[in-house]
Amino acid sequence: MLMNTLVFQLFRLVAFSTCIALVSALLDGTTGTRRASKLNVLFIVVDDLRPALGCYDNVTQYFTPNIDQLAANSIKFTNAHVQQALCAPSRASFLTGRRPDTTRIYDLNSYWRSLGGNFTTLPQHFKENGYYAASVGKVFHPGISSNYTDDYPYSWSVPAFHPSTQKYKMKKVCPGPDGNLHMNLICPVDVKTQPEASLPDIQSTEYAIELLRNISQQQQQQTKGSQPFFLAVGYHKPHIPLKYPKEFRDLYPLSSIKAPTNPDYPKKLPHVAWDPWTDVRRRDDIKALNVSFPYGPMPKHYQLLIRQSYYASTTYVDNLVGYLLSSLEKYGFAENTVITFVGDHGWALGEHQEWAKYSNFDVATRVPLLMYIPGVTDKKDQGHQKFPHINILKQLRSAKLDNNTTQETRRNRYSNAEGSETEDINIFKSKTTVTMFDHSDLKSGRLVCNNHVELVDIFPTLTDICGITMPPLCPKNPTEVRLCTEGISLSPLIEQISTNDTLADFKWKKAVFTQYPRPSDEPQENSDSPILKDITIMGYSMVTDKYRYTEWIGFNNVQCQGNWDDVHARELYKLRSDKMENNNVANDAQYKELTQKLANLLRKGWRHALP
């Protein structure tokens, strides 16, 4: 059950009446309405999600069978990078198709229409082309970052839905060993005891499913065709606090959790590049550890506890995504809906001694990106469900009933949302708990793209796929241009890979670009997320097939412009021999020529990297 029956029924009554009223008003009388032949869009964005998913890692065991199932029917981009590893700037960037220096959003306290320009957003463009556009959960960053309205009415047909339980994010709701409630970082809970007996992502999933059901009912009642939808669903977890139903922790016994392979502060890392993870330190359980600021290492036992709860939170989200996707199929939309699944940025889990996102390291900028295009990326299995809900908790309980069997391997069944069963996955059991869930058949994926792509590419890609006007490439001064993009469509890559053609001679981007601001050369309390007026340095970073090169330069926070003559620090990582970005060779004499060459490319910027 998603939540207890009584609360769900009350919610359902309210949601049903609300959805019916809103959907009816929009589907029954909208001019320029598109027909059912037009593709719908389901846009799923997950907060702080690094590629800690089964479909992205065939060695480490991440239990994400529902997302893996989506990946098996999608094209999987293994090198997708955000433009800035912070919620509001990243979301403003990929939802407008423009980079932070154009949106002028680098913090959580600015609205792009006020600072950057009156730019058309991704959902707005679909809305203006006849789509019903709805936002559920965290899509735009809420608050001042989206004008306190989630950019309604520009971007959405109806006001955005936010789960009521999200207001407890900074409250003392986490049970501690002392019997009291705390505002902890690590927060496994009994959902029944939480305020409103629910959690934000549960509420968002229920609302989105109810909305799909109501749209389906409306379409069945119409005879002249139906208005397509652009439905964006934003999940809060695994963003901190790591608050999730405690039963998901059982999937990750602490004995199975491994420490990061590179847990130390890199010796040659410039101080300006360091993220002191201030927001993590504000949590009660971390405060109690008395970790010294800014470089004090996290105690080793707590490193494992944080990693355990991050993985458990991710599996919790996977379970909800499974409910959402199975409902999409149940209501008849799986064959005419494009699905995009993406993280808004990554998250460090102890790599380089960091425990957050506020950097240019790969763990902060690289995210999962999946695109499902019916009839193109799917397996096209006739008569089989593409997205049956895989209930991993039910299988955990089933496995525990048989825990007297030592290392027995047997074929198990995953139950879908309707109660039917699909033989899919091997479970290896020990006397104590489940030690491995083998779903390699889902992990492999059919279509994989290893080329570097950027989240600004999503806007032009979705318009290209859905056959609506694709925004042109922005001019050098795009302030007055409402509809344009600083990304490019991924459709040529998708077409090339889906037709089994070789990518050996395929011309693509030479590099991708990200950036992060700092208030000072040395770490201080606001180094992780400085507000605009405090930003004095910008770290511009470029990733190629072989290198990541970064320059930290002086930054004018009024003109929102960097000064390339004022270089504070450099970083250069040779990715083929230093994938984890541990050894900065930018100041090594033997790499002086290479550093200058990469510096010239970085200064030329993203336009010169286009194919």
Secondary structure as the mmCIF struct_conf table of DSSP 4:
data_model
#
loop_
_struct_conf.conf_type_id
_struct_conf.id
_struct_conf.beg_label_comp_id
_struct_conf.beg_label_asym_id
_struct_conf.beg_label_seq_id
_struct_conf.end_label_comp_id
_struct_conf.end_label_asym_id
_struct_conf.end_label_seq_id
BEND BEND1 MET A 3 MET A 3
HELX_RH_AL_P HELX_RH_AL_P1 THR A 5 GLY A 29
TURN_TY1_P TURN_TY1_P1 THR A 31 GLY A 32
HELX_LH_PP_P HELX_LH_PP_P1 THR A 33 ARG A 35
TURN_TY1_P TURN_TY1_P2 ALA A 36 SER A 37
BEND BEND2 LYS A 38 LYS A 38
HELX_LH_PP_P HELX_LH_PP_P2 LEU A 39 LEU A 39
STRN STRN1 ASN A 40 VAL A 46
TURN_TY1_P TURN_TY1_P3 ASP A 47 ASP A 48
BEND BEND3 PRO A 51 PRO A 51
BEND BEND4 LEU A 53 LEU A 53
HELX_RH_3T_P HELX_RH_3T_P1 GLY A 54 TYR A 56
BEND BEND5 ASN A 58 THR A 60
HELX_RH_AL_P HELX_RH_AL_P2 PRO A 65 ALA A 72
TURN_TY1_P TURN_TY1_P4 ASN A 73 ASN A 73
BEND BEND6 SER A 74 SER A 74
STRN STRN2 ILE A 75 HIS A 81
BEND BEND7 GLN A 83 LEU A 86
HELX_RH_AL_P HELX_RH_AL_P3 CYS A 87 THR A 96
TURN_TY1_P TURN_TY1_P5 GLY A 97 GLY A 97
HELX_RH_AL_P HELX_RH_AL_P4 PRO A 100 THR A 103
TURN_TY1_P TURN_TY1_P6 ARG A 104 ARG A 104
BEND BEND8 ASP A 107 ASN A 109
HELX_RH_AL_P HELX_RH_AL_P5 TRP A 112 LEU A 115
TURN_TY1_P TURN_TY1_P7 GLY A 116 GLY A 116
HELX_LH_PP_P HELX_LH_PP_P3 PHE A 119 THR A 121
HELX_RH_AL_P HELX_RH_AL_P6 LEU A 122 GLU A 128
TURN_TY1_P TURN_TY1_P8 ASN A 129 GLY A 130
STRN STRN3 TYR A 132 GLY A 137
BEND BEND9 LYS A 138 PHE A 140
HELX_LH_PP_P HELX_LH_PP_P4 HIS A 141 PRO A 142
HELX_RH_3T_P HELX_RH_3T_P2 GLY A 143 SER A 146
TURN_TY1_P TURN_TY1_P9 ASN A 147 TYR A 154
BEND BEND10 SER A 155 SER A 155
BEND BEND11 SER A 157 VAL A 158
HELX_LH_PP_P HELX_LH_PP_P5 PRO A 159 ALA A 160
STRN STRN4 PHE A 161 PHE A 161
HELX_RH_3T_P HELX_RH_3T_P3 SER A 164 TYR A 168
TURN_TY1_P TURN_TY1_P10 LYS A 169 MET A 170
BEND BEND12 LYS A 171 LYS A 172
STRN STRN5 CYS A 174 PRO A 175
TURN_TY1_P TURN_TY1_P11 PRO A 177 ASP A 178
BEND BEND13 GLY A 179 ASN A 180
STRN STRN6 LEU A 181 HIS A 182
BEND BEND14 LEU A 185 LEU A 185
STRN STRN7 ILE A 186 VAL A 189
HELX_RH_3T_P HELX_RH_3T_P4 VAL A 191 THR A 193
BEND BEND15 GLN A 194 GLN A 194
HELX_RH_3T_P HELX_RH_3T_P5 PRO A 195 ALA A 197
BEND BEND16 SER A 198 SER A 198
HELX_RH_AL_P HELX_RH_AL_P7 PRO A 200 GLN A 221
BEND BEND17 THR A 223 LYS A 224
STRN STRN8 PHE A 229 TYR A 235
TURN_TY1_P TURN_TY1_P12 LYS A 237 PRO A 238
BEND BEND18 HIS A 239 PRO A 241
STRN STRN9 LEU A 242 PRO A 245
HELX_RH_3T_P HELX_RH_3T_P6 LYS A 246 LEU A 251
BEND BEND19 TYR A 252 TYR A 252
HELX_RH_3T_P HELX_RH_3T_P7 LEU A 254 SER A 256
BEND BEND20 THR A 261 THR A 261
BEND BEND21 ASP A 264 ASP A 264
HELX_LH_PP_P HELX_LH_PP_P6 TYR A 265 PRO A 266
TURN_TY1_P TURN_TY1_P13 LYS A 267 LYS A 268
HELX_RH_3T_P HELX_RH_3T_P8 HIS A 271 ALA A 273
HELX_RH_AL_P HELX_RH_AL_P8 THR A 278 ARG A 281
TURN_TY1_P TURN_TY1_P14 ARG A 282 ARG A 282
BEND BEND22 ARG A 283 ARG A 283
HELX_RH_AL_P HELX_RH_AL_P9 ASP A 284 LYS A 287
TURN_TY1_P TURN_TY1_P15 ALA A 288 ASN A 290
HELX_LH_PP_P HELX_LH_PP_P7 VAL A 291 SER A 292
TURN_TY1_P TURN_TY1_P16 PHE A 293 TYR A 295
HELX_LH_PP_P HELX_LH_PP_P8 GLY A 296 PRO A 299
HELX_RH_AL_P HELX_RH_AL_P10 LYS A 300 LYS A 330
TURN_TY1_P TURN_TY1_P17 TYR A 331 GLY A 332
TURN_TY1_P TURN_TY1_P18 ALA A 334 GLU A 335
BEND BEND23 ASN A 336 ASN A 336
STRN STRN10 THR A 337 GLY A 343
BEND BEND24 ASP A 344 HIS A 345
BEND BEND25 LEU A 349 GLY A 350
HELX_RH_3T_P HELX_RH_3T_P9 GLU A 351 GLN A 353
BEND BEND26 ALA A 356 LYS A 357
BEND BEND27 SER A 359 PHE A 361
HELX_RH_AL_P HELX_RH_AL_P11 ASP A 362 THR A 365
STRN STRN11 ARG A 366 TYR A 372
TURN_TY1_P TURN_TY1_P19 PRO A 374 THR A 377
BEND BEND28 ASP A 378 ASP A 378
TURN_TY1_P TURN_TY1_P20 GLN A 382 GLY A 383
BEND BEND29 HIS A 384 HIS A 384
BEND BEND30 LYS A 386 LYS A 386
HELX_RH_AL_P HELX_RH_AL_P12 ILE A 392 LEU A 401
TURN_TY1_P TURN_TY1_P21 ASP A 402 ASN A 404
BEND BEND31 THR A 405 GLN A 407
STRN STRN12 THR A 409 SER A 415
TURN_TY1_P TURN_TY1_P22 ALA A 417 GLU A 418
BEND BEND32 GLY A 419 GLY A 419
STRN STRN13 GLU A 421 LYS A 429
BEND BEND33 LYS A 431 THR A 433
STRN STRN14 VAL A 434 ASP A 438
HELX_RH_AL_P HELX_RH_AL_P13 SER A 440 LYS A 443
BEND BEND34 SER A 444 SER A 444
BEND BEND35 ARG A 446 ARG A 446
STRN STRN15 LEU A 447 GLU A 454
HELX_RH_3T_P HELX_RH_3T_P10 LEU A 455 ASP A 457
HELX_RH_AL_P HELX_RH_AL_P14 ILE A 458 CYS A 466
TURN_TY1_P TURN_TY1_P23 GLY A 467 GLY A 467
BEND BEND36 ILE A 468 ILE A 468
HELX_LH_PP_P HELX_LH_PP_P9 THR A 469 PRO A 472
STRN STRN16 LEU A 473 LEU A 473
HELX_LH_PP_P HELX_LH_PP_P10 CYS A 474 CYS A 474
BEND BEND37 LYS A 476 ASN A 477
TURN_TY1_P TURN_TY1_P24 THR A 479 GLU A 480
BEND BEND38 ARG A 482 LEU A 483
STRN STRN17 THR A 485 THR A 485
BEND BEND39 GLU A 486 GLY A 487
BEND BEND40 LEU A 490 LEU A 490
HELX_RH_AL_P HELX_RH_AL_P15 SER A 491 SER A 498
TURN_TY1_P TURN_TY1_P25 THR A 499 ASN A 500
TURN_TY1_P TURN_TY1_P26 ALA A 504 ASP A 505
BEND BEND41 LYS A 510 LYS A 510
STRN STRN18 VAL A 512 ARG A 518
BEND BEND42 PRO A 519 PRO A 519
BEND BEND43 ASP A 521 GLU A 522
TURN_TY1_P TURN_TY1_P27 GLU A 525 ASN A 526
BEND BEND44 SER A 527 SER A 529
HELX_RH_3T_P HELX_RH_3T_P11 LEU A 532 ASP A 534
STRN STRN19 ILE A 537 VAL A 543
BEND BEND45 ASP A 545 LYS A 546
STRN STRN20 TYR A 547 ASN A 556
TURN_TY1_P TURN_TY1_P28 ASN A 557 CYS A 560
STRN STRN21 GLN A 561 LYS A 574
TURN_TY1_P TURN_TY1_P29 LEU A 575 SER A 577
TURN_TY1_P TURN_TY1_P30 LYS A 579 MET A 580
TURN_TY1_P TURN_TY1_P31 ALA A 586 ASN A 587
HELX_RH_3T_P HELX_RH_3T_P12 ALA A 589 TYR A 591
HELX_RH_AL_P HELX_RH_AL_P16 LYS A 592 LYS A 604
HELX_RH_3T_P HELX_RH_3T_P13 TRP A 606 ALA A 609
#
